[in-house]
Amino acid sequence: MSQQTETLFNELSSLDKKHILHPSTNPKLQSETGPKLIFTSGEGIYLKDMRGKTYIDGVSMLWNVNLGHGVKELAEASYEQMIKAAYTTTFYGYSNEASVRLAEKIAEVSPGDLNTIFYTSGGSESNDTAFKLSRFYWDLKGKKDKKIIISLKRGYHGVTVATQRATGIEAYREFSGSKDPNIVNAKPHLTECELGDKSHPEYEGSIRSIIEKEGADKIAAVIVEPIQGAGGVHVPPEGYLQAVRKLCDEFNIHMIADEVICGFGRTGKMFGVDHWDVVPDFMSIAKGMTSGYAQLGGVLMTEEIRDAFNTFDGMLAHGFTYSGHPTACAVGLKNIEILERDGLIENARVMGDELKKGLDYLEDKYAFVGNTRSRGLLAGFDLMEDPEAGKPFAGSIKAAATVVEESYKRELLIRPFDFTPGMNIVAIAPPLIVQKDEVEKIIAIVDDAIGAFAKTI
């Protein structure tokens, strides 16, 4: 790094420490050391930093850069809309062509009759909106007591007060500052319980048991990720989502699918629920909707729910300044066009198979690597002292964090999860444009990183 670049890096680092409070970061460490990386550019699956190093983006930044970095078509779509009208509001019945065209396209590619969208700026807003709209629907139907939202432990739904409380990760729930009794966590992925097996040893705390305890007349909705992402990449057992759909139908409760991570090709299908042929009542979307090139999200709803809302003769008291933002919508429309035109959803499926082969190789090679799992390019694995016995490493051994740090030293960015005692999960989720040689390179780096960790235990 040249002296000029070093000077600029130090200047930016100092300003960063002084002026920015970073999300999901240790504030004390950040204030002392400054930013770990300052990115300058990206192309494909790669990112460059100010020090001149090139990194593989092994988690699509925050699971969202589905098309990879430096896609000129998305920049051009943004520019073309900006010079016409960068922003117009959708409040007061106003509209714009980009938001209408995108709504039409999303309705076309979404399952079932999820044909109406309420636009947001991101995933947290989408899930928060889904909660509000579900409760509003029941209010219109004269069922004013249907307020409770059931989510799953290990689930992640965002960081508004409500969605963070719904998140089934204790650190997030506590940080929300809320003790909302109308947002409760259920045990995840208990198919037999949700189908009605009350003799199951885990029945207490299942979704069905909570419905029975609280009363179906008080439950507005159940929210589930088709595949849990930030909770550790947990793929549900076959039949689970169908069981939840059946349970919601049985008790007249909305099913909300949180597709913020899974949507727009990440799992090898357009949406995660498509793997199980499930149509939810609401579907929250964001992230891959624009591949991170613009801030955009939304909540899709069935025609029946939309028709109920259309009977309301008053102001809908909800909305965001950037709902239906024309520039973001133009980017979203071009993003879906590229996904379909370039066969990237199929590529995610095929490269996902290659990634799983690599993870299986690592599981065979290292006795402490276990439970490799994936669906498309959403993958993870556990690091445990004895995976077969379910024995975790001692708390002093930060296996996942160490492997991720060793990968970072080898210029691969991946993500650890260790928010509960004994948890050591590593997530890998490269952009959907990744090719076989790049998948092999990712696996080779992770192999080296695991090998480095093995020497420490």
Secondary structure as GFF3:
##gff-version 3
##sequence-region A 1 457
A	DSSP	alpha_helix	3	19	.	.	.	ID=ss1
A	DSSP	alpha_helix	27	33	.	.	.	ID=ss2
A	DSSP	beta_strand	39	43	.	.	.	ID=ss3
A	DSSP	beta_strand	46	49	.	.	.	ID=ss4
A	DSSP	beta_strand	54	57	.	.	.	ID=ss5
A	DSSP	alpha_helix	60	63	.	.	.	ID=ss6
A	DSSP	alpha_helix	72	85	.	.	.	ID=ss7
A	DSSP	three_ten_helix	91	93	.	.	.	ID=ss8
A	DSSP	alpha_helix	97	109	.	.	.	ID=ss9
A	DSSP	beta_strand	114	120	.	.	.	ID=ss10
A	DSSP	alpha_helix	123	140	.	.	.	ID=ss11
A	DSSP	beta_strand	148	152	.	.	.	ID=ss12
A	DSSP	alpha_helix	161	166	.	.	.	ID=ss13
A	DSSP	alpha_helix	170	175	.	.	.	ID=ss14
A	DSSP	beta_strand	183	186	.	.	.	ID=ss15
A	DSSP	alpha_helix	191	194	.	.	.	ID=ss16
A	DSSP	alpha_helix	207	214	.	.	.	ID=ss17
A	DSSP	three_ten_helix	216	218	.	.	.	ID=ss18
A	DSSP	beta_strand	219	224	.	.	.	ID=ss19
A	DSSP	alpha_helix	240	251	.	.	.	ID=ss20
A	DSSP	beta_strand	254	258	.	.	.	ID=ss21
A	DSSP	three_ten_helix	272	275	.	.	.	ID=ss22
A	DSSP	beta_strand	282	285	.	.	.	ID=ss23
A	DSSP	three_ten_helix	287	289	.	.	.	ID=ss24
A	DSSP	beta_strand	297	302	.	.	.	ID=ss25
A	DSSP	alpha_helix	303	309	.	.	.	ID=ss26
A	DSSP	alpha_helix	326	341	.	.	.	ID=ss27
A	DSSP	alpha_helix	344	365	.	.	.	ID=ss28
A	DSSP	beta_strand	369	375	.	.	.	ID=ss29
A	DSSP	beta_strand	378	383	.	.	.	ID=ss30
A	DSSP	alpha_helix	399	409	.	.	.	ID=ss31
A	DSSP	beta_strand	412	413	.	.	.	ID=ss32
A	DSSP	beta_strand	415	417	.	.	.	ID=ss33
A	DSSP	beta_strand	425	428	.	.	.	ID=ss34
A	DSSP	alpha_helix	436	454	.	.	.	ID=ss35
###
